[in-house]
């Protein structure tokens, strides 16, 4: 029996919430990658790249499963395999990390960008269909091959655009706009892939077994990535470099200015023997008394009379 599928069981609530989570993950990931590029070659750069990859991967994964909360089959109930669901999260973070580290260290060259985009896009598509494989229902899921291929192409294009934006976009407003486009592309890939789904329900499945609702199953698993994204947002918001901007933070301290060159009139007004900071010498090469050393400091006065204990009465002679 052909099942009746519904991808918008709760109306616009799940699509909008899924889109916002994809945008949040994309925005945090872009800002973390921009932060890593401010200090080229420093020891903390891999940490920022890893945080950016984890943010984008968690954003894509949470987008997928929030949208799956709205997926229902009228003739049967749905549950999820916990192991495959968590494995899809690891795949999402891993493949995004491969692309992020590739462009983060090699730059957005044409070859690197396309290679990383293809790998990341295929990984995102693999995450989606691995999450679909975690579905447990009393029936068989079928896919339209043409629609599946279209969803994979959308995933590759979205991943390539996201990686290009990660190393090319600098300003906060530009990053925000890029994250909105990324969220739209990821959501479009998801719902295109879901349009390829059809379900053949087994006979008498409505009374064969029952399970908890998808919401009660997915919400506990979604809680961890959502909390991680919130913590990553706190780290990004309180980072001084991202708050102040590259220009204010990286502005070098002004170098020590050279002493001003005295004017000819001031030089003529100096007493003899102190022009140019040089010490006048007698004909026999000895230093003239009362002269000035090369550093411009005056000579110490001759030691004065000493007290009975042998200490000089002049305090500068200690």
C-alpha positions as CSV (number, residue, x, y, z in Angstrom):
1,X,0.0,0.0,0.0
2,X,1.3,3.4,-1.0
3,X,1.7,5.6,2.1
4,X,0.7,9.3,2.3
5,X,3.7,11.4,3.2
6,X,3.6,14.9,4.7
7,X,6.7,16.9,5.0
8,X,5.0,19.9,6.6
9,X,2.9,18.3,9.4
10,X,3.3,21.3,11.6
11,X,2.9,23.9,8.9
12,X,5.7,26.6,8.6
13,X,7.0,26.0,12.1
14,X,9.6,23.3,11.3
15,X,10.8,24.8,8.0
16,X,11.4,28.2,9.6
17,X,13.0,26.8,12.7
18,X,15.2,24.6,10.5
19,X,16.2,27.5,8.3
20,X,17.1,29.6,11.3
21,X,19.4,26.9,12.7
22,X,21.1,26.5,9.4
23,X,21.7,30.2,9.3
24,X,23.0,30.3,12.8
25,X,25.5,27.5,12.2
26,X,26.6,29.1,9.0
27,X,27.1,32.6,10.6
28,X,29.1,31.2,13.5
29,X,31.2,29.1,11.2
30,X,32.0,32.0,8.9
31,X,33.0,34.2,11.8
32,X,35.2,31.5,13.3
33,X,37.0,31.0,10.0
34,X,37.4,34.7,9.5
35,X,38.9,34.9,13.0
36,X,41.4,32.1,12.1
37,X,42.6,34.1,9.1
38,X,43.4,37.2,11.2
39,X,46.6,35.6,12.6
40,X,48.2,33.5,9.9
41,X,50.2,30.6,11.1
42,X,49.5,31.0,14.8
43,X,49.0,28.0,17.1
44,X,45.3,28.8,17.8
45,X,44.3,28.8,14.1
46,X,43.4,25.1,14.0
47,X,41.1,25.6,17.0
48,X,39.2,28.3,15.3
49,X,38.9,26.3,12.1
50,X,37.7,23.3,14.1
51,X,35.1,25.4,15.9
52,X,33.9,26.8,12.6
53,X,33.6,23.4,11.0
54,X,31.7,22.0,14.0
55,X,29.4,25.0,14.0
56,X,28.5,24.6,10.3
57,X,28.2,20.8,10.6
58,X,25.9,21.1,13.7
59,X,23.9,23.8,11.9
60,X,23.3,21.5,8.9
61,X,22.5,18.5,11.1
62,X,20.1,20.3,13.4
63,X,18.4,21.8,10.3
64,X,17.9,18.4,8.8
65,X,16.3,16.8,11.9
66,X,14.2,19.8,12.9
67,X,12.8,19.6,9.4
68,X,12.3,15.8,9.9
69,X,10.1,16.5,12.9
70,X,7.5,17.7,10.4
71,X,7.8,14.6,8.3
72,X,4.9,12.1,8.9
73,X,3.5,9.1,7.1
74,X,-0.2,8.9,7.8
75,X,-0.5,5.1,7.7
76,X,2.4,4.3,10.1
77,X,4.3,5.7,13.0
78,X,8.0,6.8,12.8
79,X,11.0,6.3,15.0
80,X,14.7,6.7,14.6
81,X,17.8,4.6,15.2
82,X,19.9,6.5,17.7
83,X,23.3,5.1,16.5
84,X,22.8,6.1,12.8
85,X,21.4,9.4,13.9
86,X,24.5,10.3,15.9
87,X,26.7,8.9,13.1
88,X,25.2,11.3,10.7
89,X,26.2,14.1,13.0
90,X,29.8,12.9,13.1
91,X,29.8,12.7,9.3
92,X,28.4,16.2,8.9
93,X,31.2,17.7,11.2
94,X,33.9,15.6,9.6
95,X,33.2,16.4,5.9
96,X,32.7,20.1,6.7
97,X,36.0,20.1,8.6
98,X,37.8,18.6,5.6
99,X,36.6,21.4,3.4
100,X,37.2,24.1,6.0
101,X,40.8,23.1,6.7
102,X,41.5,22.7,3.0
103,X,40.6,26.3,2.1
104,X,41.8,27.6,5.5
105,X,45.4,26.5,4.8
106,X,45.6,26.4,1.0
107,X,43.4,29.4,0.2
108,X,40.5,29.8,-2.1
109,X,42.3,28.7,-5.3
110,X,40.2,27.3,-8.0
111,X,41.4,23.7,-7.7
112,X,41.3,23.6,-3.9
113,X,37.8,25.3,-3.8
114,X,36.3,22.8,-6.3
115,X,37.9,19.8,-4.7
116,X,36.9,20.8,-1.2
117,X,33.4,21.8,-2.4
118,X,32.8,18.4,-4.1
119,X,34.0,16.5,-1.0
120,X,32.0,18.6,1.4
121,X,28.9,18.6,-0.8
122,X,29.0,14.8,-1.1
123,X,29.5,14.5,2.6
124,X,26.5,16.7,3.3
125,X,24.4,14.6,1.0
126,X,25.7,11.5,2.7
127,X,24.7,13.0,6.1
128,X,21.2,13.6,4.8
129,X,20.7,10.1,3.4
130,X,22.3,8.5,6.4
131,X,19.8,10.3,8.5
132,X,17.1,9.0,6.3
133,X,18.5,5.5,6.8
134,X,17.9,6.0,10.5
135,X,14.2,6.2,9.9
136,X,12.3,3.2,11.2
137,X,8.7,2.7,10.0
138,X,6.5,-0.2,9.0
139,X,7.2,0.1,5.3
140,X,9.8,0.6,2.6
141,X,11.2,3.9,1.5
142,X,11.9,4.6,-2.2
143,X,13.8,7.4,-3.9
144,X,13.4,9.1,-7.3
145,X,16.9,8.9,-8.8
146,X,16.6,12.2,-10.8
147,X,15.5,14.1,-7.7
148,X,18.3,12.6,-5.6
149,X,20.9,13.6,-8.2
150,X,19.5,17.1,-8.2
151,X,19.7,17.3,-4.4
152,X,23.4,16.1,-4.5
153,X,24.2,18.9,-7.1
154,X,22.6,21.4,-4.9
155,X,24.6,20.2,-1.9
156,X,27.9,20.5,-3.9
157,X,27.0,24.0,-5.1
158,X,26.0,25.1,-1.6
159,X,29.2,23.7,0.0
160,X,31.4,25.3,-2.7
161,X,29.7,28.7,-2.2
162,X,30.0,28.3,1.6
163,X,33.7,27.6,1.5
164,X,34.3,30.5,-0.9
165,X,32.5,32.8,1.4
166,X,34.4,31.4,4.4
167,X,37.7,32.7,3.1
168,X,36.5,35.7,1.0
169,X,33.9,37.5,3.2
170,X,35.3,39.6,6.0
171,X,32.8,42.1,7.3
172,X,30.0,41.3,9.7
173,X,27.2,42.4,7.4
174,X,28.6,40.4,4.5
175,X,29.0,37.3,6.7
176,X,25.4,37.7,7.8
177,X,24.2,37.9,4.2
178,X,26.3,34.9,3.2
179,X,24.9,32.8,6.1
180,X,21.3,33.6,5.0
181,X,22.2,32.4,1.5
182,X,23.8,29.3,3.0
183,X,20.7,28.5,5.1
184,X,18.5,28.9,2.0
185,X,20.8,26.5,0.0
186,X,20.9,23.9,2.7
187,X,17.2,24.0,3.3
188,X,16.6,23.8,-0.5
189,X,18.8,20.7,-0.7
190,X,16.9,19.1,2.2
191,X,13.5,19.6,0.8
192,X,14.6,18.7,-2.7
193,X,15.9,15.4,-1.3
194,X,12.6,14.9,0.6
195,X,10.6,15.4,-2.6
196,X,12.3,12.2,-3.9
197,X,10.9,10.1,-1.0
198,X,8.0,7.7,-1.4
199,X,6.8,5.1,1.1
200,X,5.2,1.7,0.6
201,X,3.4,0.8,3.8
202,X,3.1,-2.8,4.9
203,X,-0.4,-4.2,5.2
204,X,-2.1,-3.6,8.6
205,X,0.8,-1.5,9.8
206,X,-1.5,0.8,11.7
207,X,-2.1,-1.8,14.3
208,X,1.1,-3.8,14.1
209,X,3.3,-1.6,16.3
210,X,3.5,1.9,17.8
211,X,6.2,4.2,19.0
212,X,6.8,7.6,20.5
213,X,6.3,10.6,18.4
214,X,9.3,11.8,16.3
215,X,9.4,15.0,18.4
216,X,10.0,13.1,21.7
217,X,12.7,11.0,20.0
218,X,14.6,13.8,18.2
219,X,14.4,16.6,20.8
220,X,16.8,15.0,23.3
221,X,19.4,14.4,20.5
222,X,18.9,17.9,19.2
223,X,19.6,19.4,22.6
224,X,23.3,18.8,22.5
225,X,24.1,20.4,19.1
226,X,21.8,23.4,19.9
227,X,23.6,24.0,23.2
228,X,26.9,23.7,21.4
229,X,25.8,26.4,18.9
230,X,24.7,28.7,21.7
231,X,28.1,28.3,23.4
232,X,29.9,28.9,20.2
233,X,27.8,32.0,19.7
234,X,29.0,33.3,23.2
235,X,32.6,32.6,22.2
236,X,32.3,34.5,19.0
237,X,30.4,37.5,20.5
238,X,32.9,38.0,23.3
239,X,36.0,37.6,21.2
240,X,37.7,41.1,21.0
241,X,39.0,40.7,17.5
242,X,35.6,39.9,16.0
243,X,33.9,42.6,18.1
244,X,36.4,45.4,17.4
245,X,37.2,44.3,13.8
246,X,40.5,43.6,12.2
247,X,41.5,47.2,11.7
248,X,41.2,48.2,15.3
249,X,42.7,45.1,16.8
250,X,45.6,44.7,14.5
251,X,46.6,48.3,14.4
252,X,50.3,48.4,15.4
253,X,51.5,50.6,18.2
254,X,53.2,53.7,16.8
255,X,56.9,53.3,16.6
256,X,59.2,55.4,18.9
257,X,59.8,58.7,17.2
258,X,63.3,59.9,16.6
259,X,64.4,62.9,18.6
260,X,63.7,66.1,16.8
261,X,66.6,67.6,14.9
262,X,67.6,70.9,16.5
263,X,67.3,74.0,14.4
264,X,70.5,75.9,13.3
265,X,69.5,78.7,15.6
266,X,69.2,76.4,18.6
267,X,72.6,74.8,17.7
268,X,74.3,78.2,17.6
269,X,72.8,79.1,20.9
270,X,74.4,76.1,22.6
271,X,77.7,76.7,24.5
272,X,80.8,75.6,22.8
273,X,81.7,72.0,23.2
274,X,78.1,70.7,23.2
275,X,77.1,70.8,19.6
276,X,76.0,67.5,18.0
277,X,76.5,65.6,21.3
278,X,80.2,65.2,20.6
279,X,82.9,65.6,23.2
280,X,85.6,68.1,22.4
281,X,89.1,66.8,22.6
282,X,92.4,68.5,23.3
283,X,95.3,68.2,20.9
284,X,96.7,65.3,22.9
285,X,93.4,63.4,22.5
286,X,92.2,63.7,26.1
287,X,88.7,64.6,26.9
288,X,88.1,68.2,27.8
289,X,86.8,68.8,31.3
290,X,83.1,69.5,31.6
291,X,82.4,68.0,28.2
292,X,79.6,65.8,27.1
293,X,79.9,62.1,26.2
294,X,78.5,60.6,23.1
295,X,75.3,59.7,24.9
296,X,74.8,63.4,25.8
297,X,75.2,63.0,29.6
298,X,77.5,65.3,31.6
299,X,80.6,64.0,33.3
300,X,80.5,63.4,37.0
301,X,82.0,66.1,39.1
302,X,85.3,65.5,40.8
303,X,85.0,63.6,44.1
304,X,84.8,65.9,47.1
305,X,86.2,65.5,50.5
306,X,85.3,62.3,52.3
307,X,83.9,61.8,55.8
308,X,85.9,60.0,58.5
309,X,84.5,56.7,57.5
310,X,85.8,56.9,54.0
311,X,82.5,57.6,52.3
312,X,82.4,60.5,49.8
313,X,80.5,63.5,50.8
314,X,79.1,63.8,47.3
315,X,76.1,61.4,47.1
316,X,76.8,60.9,43.4
317,X,80.1,59.3,44.1
318,X,78.7,56.2,45.7
